[in-house]
Amino acid sequence: MEIQPIMELLASMKSHSVAEDVDIRDTVLNDDDIGDSCHEDFLHKAVSSHLQTCGCSIVVGSNAEKVNKIVRTLCLFLTPAERKCSRLCRTDSSFKYDTGLFVQGLLKDSTGSFVLPFRQVLYSPYPTTHIDVDINTVKQMPPCHEHTYNQRCYMRSELSALWKTFSEEDIPPDTVIHTDESFTPDLNIFQDVTHKDTLVKSFIDEVFMLKPGLSLRSTYLAQFLLLLHRKSLTLLKYIEDETQKGKKPFRSLRNLKTDLDLTVEGDLNIVMALAEKLRAGLHSFVFGKPFYTSVQERDLLMTL
């Protein structure tokens, strides 16, 4: 049962995976002016949210060429290894959504819709950005620590339901397994991008001031990615020093924002997401305890 989807994934990656070296001429960043291929605010939101969700994005649309142009654009902000784990959409019919890819293009059906499998999206290693190129919308899943919390809740719910099912006798084979009633998953897992940033906004404004068709924009992009990488390394070092390499809890988020010039929430989210890929569990270490406490308080209030 599980072998066929794996073989289909491997076959799709062999035929439609993104190249390690993406040519900037095949992306939106090669347009003469910002807004030629897509609206300025849409491009800014798409790239910003893409970086905030650790470089994981789903791009859906009715036109394969338009979808793939955005896929390649987002892949410019990934490493060569991550690009190899990304997939273009095909022109005739859509691939299924596959958990674990960084960027994947998906074609809508004849009715203009694409249904995402809730369970597979929730079990993806990182949160995901959802981009619709037909209506220029960008939505994102909650950050890493909330994503991990939701995964664990859903997993416990599934295990509880399975245990309950196997514990009961004389259950017909076609019985539908209902999840634990104490946990109701939020099916609306994609939210509007609410946090503004200055890092991506400045980059997009400035890169389109450079003449297209030359190597100037590629060089400027490389410098921007290097800047983000340095900021993420600095953030990790800052937290290491403040916590004696994790021996103490982190309590100086306000100071970190000021000292590292990350007072804008979107900028902090971008750098934190990049740092998360370098040091897994960073979000839970920094934000986990206050988040879990607020969830417990909410659950307690709901019982009153």
DAJO-V498329 format. One record per pair of residues at least 12 apart in sequence whose C-alpha atoms are under 6 Angstrom apart, sorted by the first residue. I is the first residue (numbers start at 0). J is the second residue. D is the distance in Angstrom with one decimal. If there is no record, write none. Layout:
I;J;D  I;J;D
//
This chain:
15;86;5.6  15;87;5.4  16;85;5.7  16;86;4.3  17;82;5.7  17;83;5.7  17;85;5.6  17;86;5.5  19;79;4.5  19;82;5.6  19;83;5.8  26;68;5.3  26;71;5.8  26;72;4.8  29;211;5.6  45;137;6.0  47;199;6.0  49;128;5.8  50;269;5.5  51;268;5.4  51;269;4.4  51;272;5.6  52;126;5.3  52;127;5.6  53;272;5.0  55;101;4.4  55;102;5.5  55;127;5.1  56;102;4.8  56;127;5.2  56;128;4.4  56;129;5.9  57;102;5.8  57;103;5.2  57;129;5.0  58;104;4.8  58;130;4.8  58;131;6.0  59;104;5.9  59;105;4.8  59;106;5.7  59;131;5.0  60;106;5.4  60;107;5.6  60;131;5.8  60;132;5.3  60;133;5.4  61;106;5.7  61;107;5.2  63;90;5.3  67;87;5.7  84;100;5.3  84;101;6.0  85;100;5.4  85;101;5.2  85;102;4.7  85;103;5.6  86;103;4.7  87;103;5.9  87;104;5.0  88;104;4.5  88;105;5.4  93;105;5.6  93;106;4.7  98;119;5.8  98;123;5.2  99;123;5.6  126;140;5.4  127;139;5.9  127;140;5.5  138;189;5.5  138;190;5.2  138;191;4.8  138;192;5.7  139;189;4.9  139;190;5.2  140;188;5.8  140;189;4.7  144;282;5.3  144;283;4.8  156;178;5.5  156;179;5.1  157;178;5.8  160;178;5.2  160;179;5.9  194;264;5.8  194;265;4.8  195;265;4.9  196;265;4.2  196;266;5.0  231;270;5.2  231;274;4.9
//
